[in-house]
Amino acid sequence: MKSIKFIKLLILMLICLIASGCSFSFNQKKPYIFYYTNMLSKDFHTEKQIKVSLIDTSYYKNYNFNSDEIKDFYNFLGALKKHNYIKRPKDLPYKPLYRAFFTSSKDKYVLDVYNEKYIAIYPWDGTYEKDFLNISDIPASINPYSLCKYVIPR
């Protein structure tokens, strides 16, 4: 009789131990459509130094941006308007042409450049859907697609 109670207690403790490692979040709705972009922008304002590196996803060429080029990304974030944020486009390519990594002391963000029209911004370890943006009306001087194409031509 004692052994049955002991086995039941052991099973109950095992279930509690296994379940405590799991985190279930049923409400996976972003607080607002530009959530990750806003977090990246805050990092630009609060961090002293942000490292930005770029990779061409077809040829795997790498490029590290200098501080003047990083300012272009900062200016790009400042030029965004509410109409630039969109839901996931139906005609979004499967794979981005370029992928930029923004690394600060606290966080790491990814900017996927799909073409001259679409980009996505998200953290390295995010839980929500990516921020999708239509950048077709952003000036070429601060447009991520133009900047990527300039530093790693295709």
Secondary structure, 3 states (H helix, E strand, C coil): CHHHHHHHHHHHHHHHHHHHCCCCCCCCCCCCCCHHHHHHHHHHHHCCCCEEEEEECCCCCEEECCHHHHHHHHHHHHHCCHHHEECCCCCCCCCCCEEEEEECCCCEEEEEECCCCEEEEEECCCCCCCEEEECCCCCCCCCHHHHHHHHCCC
